[in-house]
Amino acid sequence: MVFGTSSQSHGSPDETQPAAGNEDASRPLLEEVRIIGSGASKNAGGTKVWVCNHCSIQFTSSYTRMHTHFFGAQTGKKADIRRCSAMIKDREKLQRLLSKVKEADSP
């Protein structure tokens, strides 16, 4: 399976569902994407087909890959997904999102 395909979403608005409101506050990156389907995963929390709200590129991946899409790969890890070009260009927006994620991760 190839992560981070760069095909544009061509689905109608009726086929998509906003991610916000579908998950708990511990996963703030779901507010930054639009879930348009589920991948080949057998469990509910696995792979999803989603479109980034900032760069409008469609991907099939997990929440972990969403994190890599916005913030890049961790040191020593390989990025299997393309970085969000809109976030790279707008450092202020990137910092706000990073703060939101850190806040959600703190106990």
Order of alpha helices (4+ residues) and beta strands (2+ residues): beta-beta-beta-beta-alpha-alpha-alpha
